[in-house]
Amino acid sequence: MVTKGSIEDCNTKFAQGGIAAAIGANDSTELHFRDTITAGDGLCDQEAVHILVDEASDRIADLVNFGVPFDTLEGEIDLTLEAAHSLPRILHAGGDATGEHIELTLSKRVREARIKVLENHLATDIIKDDAGAQGLRVLNCETGGMVEFGCRFLIMATGGIGRLFSFTTNPEIATGDGIALAFKAGAEVMDMEFFQFHPTTLSLSGVTAFLISEAVRGEGGILRNAEGHRFMPEYIPEAELAQRDIVARSILYEMEKTGEEKVFLDITHLPSRITTARFPQIYRFCLENGIDITREWIPVTPAAHYMIGGIRVNSWGETNIPGLFAVGEAACTGVHGANRLASNSLLEVLVFGKRIIAKTSCNDDTTGFYSLGVNYVRYWYEPEVKISGFQTLDISQLQKLLWDEAGIIRSREGLTKAANILDAWGRSLKPPENRKTYELANLILNGSLMVKAALLREESRGAHFRSDFPNRVPGWQKHIVMAKR
Ligand SMILES: Cc1cc2nc3c(=O)[nH]c(=O)nc-3n(C[C@H](O)[C@H](O)[C@H](O)COP(=O)(O)OP(=O)(O)OC[C@H]3O[C@@H](n4cnc5c(N)ncnc54)[C@H](O)[C@@H]3O)c2cc1C
């Protein structure tokens, strides 16, 4: 295993809400399937979703066997509700510390199994020939030296791209390196225009965006504007439990109306012992920053959260390059369609990760399916990331550009501006030489792919909202697949 920071530097560690799985007495895989499809707004790959919901309980059993301490109530796994799930189905650990428990448990298992892990090693290129992926070029971030590794199978599990935006819940590692590397090697990427914004992150000046989990609204949290007015029921009957993109946009509209850069999340009606037991991390973090959430409203604002698109894979995690696999937030299996149902992403990593293990450890050369046969358009895209010039560019300029022009509400005018600026930056970038500059080049390429796809999709669907095309267009019920010519 090669990882660019320490083994615990990842998005997984920050997951709060939990993992979705239809294990409750009144639940069923059909209901989980239906909720996922509804959230996906016409673009879910139905076969992939069937796999996701059907294999969920076995993968949860794996985690329990590995030692993940899921919270229980009267001897049963405790399940909570999150937005757009039709009933409580979210397993959690340590209250709101689910990701941390998973990360700690799995990295302990990796150490126990004596799997070789190279920390501070940044993958910079996929080595490929006509037969497929042959290895990986890697920068040792401590010595500055380059190393090459050969491999039989290469699995990109490199996470998302939340660092494209000024306001984000994602840690520094989330620069989408794997997506950029795979694209440069000739892999297809899909659904790059779909990026999910989380409606509620703590908004305090000088404090980094900290996620206030969906589960807070699941437990009855109410959103109020700066004047104290509960506004969500005026936008949609599901109110605070509507899908994330709708809640995020409604918050933006309220912020515009009141002229304030935040709204408030009110959980004060819950008995404080329940709030502190259910949300210990959120309670502690807010308290350290001067807000007692058992008595005070939490100032919140939307932030970039989850990359829905990524490297296009089939149901066995295979890309179009033989030997190259992708999984997790770096991959696009099609399970999320145009919008991810909350807490389906940790599940996706587990289910499709296990399938990659099955595929690569048997000698079966048959491939899975590409069920997208009739349901996609392919664009050959040669982004202008020709590394030649010497200009220095600060990552915050890129993040501001994409937050302003390719964020929650998009338009042709803003996207065109972003595309042109990214193009110019791409052409004038210095050759990368360290982790920071490689990440910046990858962000520029990923940003270009996202903006290009967002410009092409002249409609609003799922997480992608265009103010100049505010409605869903039936003719656009298809994926955008991009590849290098
Ligand atoms: C704050 C927050 C809360 C969330 N809450 C939930 C939730 O409640 N439920 C849910 O289902 N999902 C949640 N998510 C989403 C979920 O956590 C992620 O989608 C999931 O953990 C992604 O796992 P991954 O293994 O694909 O990537 P990651 O966990 O991000 O791991 C990627 C790894 O790849 C390494 N890497 C990246 N690039 C390189 C490179 N060039 N070379 C070497 N190594 C590299 C990184 O250092 C990292 O270790 C949340 C995300 C965030 C940020």
PDBQT file of the ligand as one rigid body, heavy atoms in Angstrom, charges set to zero:
ROOT
HETATM    1  C1  LIG A 501     -16.484  15.166   7.057  1.00  0.00    +0.000 C 
HETATM    2  C2  LIG A 501     -16.985  13.983   6.284  1.00  0.00    +0.000 A 
HETATM    3  C3  LIG A 501     -18.054  13.247   6.758  1.00  0.00    +0.000 A 
HETATM    4  C4  LIG A 501     -18.522  12.132   6.043  1.00  0.00    +0.000 A 
HETATM    5  N1  LIG A 501     -19.537  11.381   6.566  1.00  0.00    +0.000 NA
HETATM    6  C5  LIG A 501     -19.918  10.253   5.923  1.00  0.00    +0.000 A 
HETATM    7  C6  LIG A 501     -20.871   9.369   6.505  1.00  0.00    +0.000 A 
HETATM    8  O1  LIG A 501     -21.359   9.601   7.604  1.00  0.00    +0.000 OA
HETATM    9  N2  LIG A 501     -21.211   8.255   5.811  1.00  0.00    +0.000 N 
HETATM   10  C7  LIG A 501     -20.677   7.943   4.592  1.00  0.00    +0.000 A 
HETATM   11  O2  LIG A 501     -21.040   6.913   4.007  1.00  0.00    +0.000 OA
HETATM   12  N3  LIG A 501     -19.764   8.763   4.026  1.00  0.00    +0.000 NA
HETATM   13  C8  LIG A 501     -19.368   9.891   4.668  1.00  0.00    +0.000 A 
HETATM   14  N4  LIG A 501     -18.420  10.694   4.098  1.00  0.00    +0.000 N 
HETATM   15  C9  LIG A 501     -17.826  10.292   2.830  1.00  0.00    +0.000 C 
HETATM   16  C10 LIG A 501     -16.855   9.136   3.065  1.00  0.00    +0.000 C 
HETATM   17  O3  LIG A 501     -16.145   9.358   4.253  1.00  0.00    +0.000 OA
HETATM   18  C11 LIG A 501     -15.886   9.003   1.930  1.00  0.00    +0.000 C 
HETATM   19  O4  LIG A 501     -16.540   9.013   0.704  1.00  0.00    +0.000 OA
HETATM   20  C12 LIG A 501     -15.099   7.699   2.036  1.00  0.00    +0.000 C 
HETATM   21  O5  LIG A 501     -14.554   7.592   3.323  1.00  0.00    +0.000 OA
HETATM   22  C13 LIG A 501     -14.029   7.658   0.977  1.00  0.00    +0.000 C 
HETATM   23  O6  LIG A 501     -13.178   6.576   1.234  1.00  0.00    +0.000 OA
HETATM   24  P1  LIG A 501     -11.987   6.276   0.226  1.00  0.00    +0.000 P 
HETATM   25  O7  LIG A 501     -11.309   5.076   0.762  1.00  0.00    +0.000 OA
HETATM   26  O8  LIG A 501     -12.492   6.269  -1.148  1.00  0.00    +0.000 OA
HETATM   27  O9  LIG A 501     -11.030   7.575   0.349  1.00  0.00    +0.000 OA
HETATM   28  P2  LIG A 501     -10.216   8.151   1.589  1.00  0.00    +0.000 P 
HETATM   29  O10 LIG A 501     -10.717   7.634   2.881  1.00  0.00    +0.000 OA
HETATM   30  O11 LIG A 501     -10.166   9.625   1.423  1.00  0.00    +0.000 OA
HETATM   31  O12 LIG A 501      -8.758   7.557   1.367  1.00  0.00    +0.000 OA
HETATM   32  C14 LIG A 501      -7.970   7.949   0.266  1.00  0.00    +0.000 C 
HETATM   33  C15 LIG A 501      -6.518   7.652   0.577  1.00  0.00    +0.000 C 
HETATM   34  O13 LIG A 501      -5.732   7.784  -0.611  1.00  0.00    +0.000 OA
HETATM   35  C16 LIG A 501      -4.551   8.498  -0.297  1.00  0.00    +0.000 C 
HETATM   36  N5  LIG A 501      -4.073   9.177  -1.519  1.00  0.00    +0.000 N 
HETATM   37  C17 LIG A 501      -4.728  10.104  -2.254  1.00  0.00    +0.000 A 
HETATM   38  N6  LIG A 501      -3.969  10.479  -3.305  1.00  0.00    +0.000 NA
HETATM   39  C18 LIG A 501      -2.811   9.774  -3.226  1.00  0.00    +0.000 A 
HETATM   40  C19 LIG A 501      -1.646   9.724  -4.031  1.00  0.00    +0.000 A 
HETATM   41  N7  LIG A 501      -1.445  10.500  -5.116  1.00  0.00    +0.000 N 
HETATM   42  N8  LIG A 501      -0.657   8.858  -3.661  1.00  0.00    +0.000 NA
HETATM   43  C20 LIG A 501      -0.783   8.068  -2.550  1.00  0.00    +0.000 A 
HETATM   44  N9  LIG A 501      -1.877   8.104  -1.755  1.00  0.00    +0.000 NA
HETATM   45  C21 LIG A 501      -2.885   8.934  -2.094  1.00  0.00    +0.000 A 
HETATM   46  C22 LIG A 501      -4.981   9.476   0.780  1.00  0.00    +0.000 C 
HETATM   47  O14 LIG A 501      -3.869   9.957   1.500  1.00  0.00    +0.000 OA
HETATM   48  C23 LIG A 501      -5.921   8.602   1.603  1.00  0.00    +0.000 C 
HETATM   49  O15 LIG A 501      -5.225   7.867   2.560  1.00  0.00    +0.000 OA
HETATM   50  C24 LIG A 501     -17.939  11.798   4.804  1.00  0.00    +0.000 A 
HETATM   51  C25 LIG A 501     -16.865  12.548   4.322  1.00  0.00    +0.000 A 
HETATM   52  C26 LIG A 501     -16.384  13.626   5.048  1.00  0.00    +0.000 A 
HETATM   53  C27 LIG A 501     -15.228  14.412   4.516  1.00  0.00    +0.000 C 
ENDROOT
TORSDOF 0
